[in-house]
Amino acid sequence: MNCSECAYYEYDDEDESYYCSVDMDEDDYARLMMGSRDACPFFRSDDEYAVVRHQM
């Protein structure tokens, strides 16, 4: 998983570390960790210009 390009991957100044800010419960997390998928189902691109390129 490429979390560094995800919109939910946020930096916490107090902890000085990155974390995933998706609001998921224990069942969602377990499915994510045990699943055979390589892609995160919660991934959302952090590309601000994607909409603009789509409109062109």
C-alpha positions in Angstrom: 0.0 0.0 0.0 1.3 3.4 -0.9 -0.1 5.5 2.0 2.2 8.5 1.4 0.0 9.4 -1.6 -3.3 9.1 0.2 -5.4 12.0 1.3 -6.0 10.3 4.7 -2.3 10.0 5.5 -1.8 12.9 7.9 1.1 14.2 10.0 0.6 14.7 13.7 2.8 17.5 15.1 2.5 16.2 18.7 3.7 12.7 17.9 5.9 13.8 15.0 4.7 10.9 12.9 2.2 10.1 10.2 -1.0 8.1 10.7 -4.1 7.1 8.7 -7.1 9.3 9.6 -9.7 7.0 8.1 -12.5 6.3 10.6 -12.6 2.5 10.6 -13.6 0.1 13.2 -11.8 -3.1 14.4 -13.5 -5.3 11.8 -12.5 -3.0 8.9 -8.9 -2.9 10.2 -8.8 -6.7 10.5 -10.2 -7.2 6.9 -7.6 -4.7 5.7 -4.7 -6.6 7.4 -5.9 -10.1 6.6 -7.1 -9.4 3.1 -5.3 -10.6 0.0 -5.7 -7.3 -1.7 -2.7 -5.1 -2.3 -4.8 -1.9 -2.6 -6.4 -0.2 0.4 -10.2 0.1 -0.1 -10.1 3.5 1.7 -7.4 5.0 -0.6 -8.2 8.5 -2.0 -5.7 10.3 -4.1 -4.2 13.4 -2.6 -3.8 14.9 -6.1 -5.5 18.3 -5.9 -5.3 18.8 -9.7 -7.1 15.6 -10.7 -10.4 17.3 -11.1 -8.9 20.1 -13.2 -7.2 17.6 -15.5 -10.5 15.7 -15.8 -12.3 18.9 -16.9 -9.8 19.8 -19.6 
